[in-house]
Amino acid sequence: MTKNEIELRAHNYNQRIEALNLALTDIQYAGTHGLDKHITTLEIMKAEYQAKLDDLSVEKEYMITFKGGGWNTVYATNDEDALAKASEKYGDSEHTQVDSVMVSNSSMKEAAMRNFY
């Protein structure tokens, strides 16, 4: 994800969390008689959005492919930072010009590692 996409998601998650907080406050202020299930559901939803929001700022492993062939990884929070870190770490020589960056997953790494066996 790009920095702008992350900022937009963070904004949307924050709005949802604020709306859930407001709903919880309103329910609790009005009295909770018979609304325990609703409160529990809202608290679960809030926790899910908070976890998603927190995950946006966690560094993820990015797979880098080079124009001349080959790959490696870097850790970053977004696509732009991954590209910058890759360029800084591996330079811009004939064999290490970065072609692409993408969030890595286990199947991508397994496929790339099969080239070494």
N, C-alpha and C positions, 0 to 999 in steps of 0.2 A: 504494500500500500504506500501511496505517496504521503508526504507530510500533510497536504491539503485534505486528502481522504481521511487521514487519521484525525485531524482537527474537526472535520465535519462529524465523524462518528462520535468523537468525544463530546462534542456539543449536543448531539442528539441523545446520547446516553445520559448526560447530565440533565437535560430537560425531562427525560422520562423518570429519572431518580427524583427530581424535584416534584414532579406531578404525583408520584407515588407517596412521597413524604407528606405532601399536602392532603392527599386522600386519607392516609393513615391518621393524620392529625384531626381531620374533620370527623372521621369515624369515632376516634377515641374521645373527642370533645362531645359528640352527640350521645355517647354512651355505647357500650359494646354489647348490649343485650342481644344475643342471637347472631352477632356478627363475627364471632371468633374465627370461623372458616374464611371469611373475607379478609380479615386482618392477616391471617396466616398466609393466604394466597398473595396478598400485596407485599408482605415481607419477603416471600420467596422470590417474587418478580424483582423486587428492589435488589436483593442479593445477586441475582443473575446479571442484572445490568451493571452493578458495581464491579463484578468479576470481569465482565467484558471491558468496562472502562479501564480497570487496572491493567488488563492484558495489553492494551494499546501502547503502554509505555515500557513494556518488557522487551529486551533485546531478543531477537530471533536469529536463527542461523539462516544465512542466505547463501545459496549456491551461485558461484560466479563461473561463467564460461568465458573463455578467451577466444579472440578472433582467430588465432593460429591453431586452435584446438586445445583441449585440456580444460580443467576446472579446478576450483578450490572453494573454500568457504570463508565467510567473515560473519561477525555478529553485529547487528544493527537494529534500530527500532523502525526504520522505514526504508523504502527503495533508494531514495536519494542519498541517505547516509551510507547505505551498503555500497553504492557505486563509488562514493567518495572514499570510503575506507579501503575498498578494493584497489582503486587507483593509487592511493597513498601506499598501501602495503606492497603491491606487486609492480608498481611503476607503470611506465607506458612504453616498454621496449617492444620490439617486433613480435616477441612471443607472449607478452603479457598484456596486450591491449584488451581491456574488458569489453566483451561483446554483449553480455546480459547479466542481470542479477535477478534472482527470484527467491522467495522464501523456500527453503529446503524442506523436504520431507524424507522419510526413511526409504520409500521406493525410489526416489530420485537418486539418493546416494548409493543404494544397492545397484541400480542400473549403471551408474558411473563407475563403481568399483569393479563391476564385472569386466571392464576393459583391462584391469590389472591382473586378473587371474589367468 
